[in-house]
Amino acid sequence: MAYYVVLINLTDQGVRTVRDTVKRADAFKAMAAKSGAKVHTLLWTLGKYDVISIVEAEDDLAATALSLSAAELGNVKTQTQRAFDADDMRKILSKMA
């Protein structure tokens, strides 16, 4: 399993229906579970992004499908970044020339 940071911004539609944001977060978690991914953290934030989530998924394809599925509903725009934990970093460092 791989880790991903999902950076989320509300669209105009998402802002108009912001009172449903917690319900949508629960739906995102259910969507992730259905696709074999796990949402470790989901936080509403101040600044450049409205929400940040840490997701664990099987691979890049699963993580991308989850982000696109969420964005398709029209309430959010997402950016998904691959992330590495300490074990992954050890493996990466061991492969350095």
Secondary structure, 3 states (H helix, E strand, C coil): CEEEEEEEEECHHHHHCHHHHHHHHHHHHHHHHHCCCEEEEEEECCCCCCEEEEEEECCHHHHHHHHHHHHHCCCEEEEEEEECCHHHHHHHHHCCC
